[in-house]
């Protein structure tokens, strides 16, 4: 499924309805960002809406789990930057969909 703004918006709305804590959302975003960065080259820079050819960007043919200390550091940075909760939901949705595409690309690469 190609990632588009409608998909991101639908998932962001579902996240909003879950009504999870601000801290939880900061942690989740940090976890997603670090996971993406561990699994693709320039993971911090890839926009979800431009996620074509991910197979060529994979670092490995195996899924790499992120370092929990890096997640904690990034979650703290996100928390102190104080993004609006709606933006957190959008970014989490965007990164969640991108990570799903990365997992599909890993499966394709493994054949």
C-alpha positions in Angstrom: 0.0 0.0 0.0 1.6 3.3 -1.0 1.7 5.8 1.9 -0.5 8.9 1.3 -1.8 11.7 3.4 -5.2 10.1 3.7 -3.7 6.9 5.2 -1.6 9.0 7.6 -4.6 11.1 8.6 -6.8 8.0 9.3 -4.1 6.5 11.5 -3.4 9.8 13.2 -7.1 10.0 14.1 -7.1 6.5 15.5 -4.1 7.5 17.7 -6.0 10.6 18.8 -9.0 8.4 19.8 -6.7 6.2 22.0 -6.0 9.2 24.2 -2.6 8.0 25.3 -0.4 10.2 27.5 1.9 12.8 25.9 4.9 11.0 27.4 3.8 7.7 25.8 3.4 9.5 22.4 6.9 11.0 22.7 8.4 7.6 23.5 6.5 6.0 20.6 7.7 8.6 18.1 11.3 8.2 19.3 11.1 4.5 19.1 9.8 4.6 15.5 12.4 7.2 14.4 15.3 5.2 15.9 13.9 1.9 14.4 13.6 3.4 11.0 17.1 4.9 11.2 18.6 1.6 12.2 17.1 -0.2 9.2 17.5 2.2 6.3 20.3 4.5 5.2 19.5 8.2 6.1 16.5 7.1 8.1 16.2 10.4 9.8 15.8 12.1 6.5 13.3 10.0 4.5 9.8 11.4 4.1 7.1 8.8 4.4 5.4 10.1 1.3 8.5 9.5 -0.7 9.2 5.9 0.5 9.6 4.2 -2.9 12.6 2.0 -3.6 13.2 1.2 0.1 14.9 -2.1 -0.8 17.8 -0.1 -2.1 18.0 1.8 1.2 18.0 -1.1 3.6 21.1 -1.5 5.8 20.7 -5.2 6.1 18.4 -8.1 5.1 17.5 -8.5 8.8 15.3 -6.3 11.0 17.5 -4.3 13.4 16.1 -3.3 16.8 17.0 0.2 18.0 19.1 0.9 21.1 16.9 1.8 24.1 19.2 4.5 25.3 19.0 6.2 22.0 15.2 6.0 22.1 15.2 7.5 25.6 17.5 10.3 24.6 15.4 11.1 21.6 12.1 10.8 23.5 13.4 13.4 26.0 14.4 15.8 23.2 10.9 15.4 21.6 9.2 15.9 25.0 11.2 19.1 25.6 10.5 20.5 22.2 6.8 20.3 23.1 5.2 19.5 19.8 1.4 19.7 19.7 -0.3 16.4 20.5 -1.9 16.4 17.0 1.5 16.7 15.4 2.8 13.9 17.5 -0.1 11.7 16.3 0.6 12.7 12.7 4.3 11.9 13.0 3.7 8.6 14.7 1.2 7.6 12.0 3.6 8.6 9.3 6.5 6.7 10.8 4.3 3.7 11.6 3.3 3.4 8.0 6.9 3.9 6.8 8.1 1.2 9.2 5.5 -1.2 7.7 6.8 -0.5 4.3 10.4 -1.1 5.5 9.3 -4.5 6.9 7.7 -5.3 3.5 10.9 -4.3 1.7 13.0 -6.5 4.1 10.7 -9.4 3.1 11.2 -8.7 -0.6 15.0 -8.5 -0.1 15.1 -11.8 1.6 13.1 -13.3 -1.2 
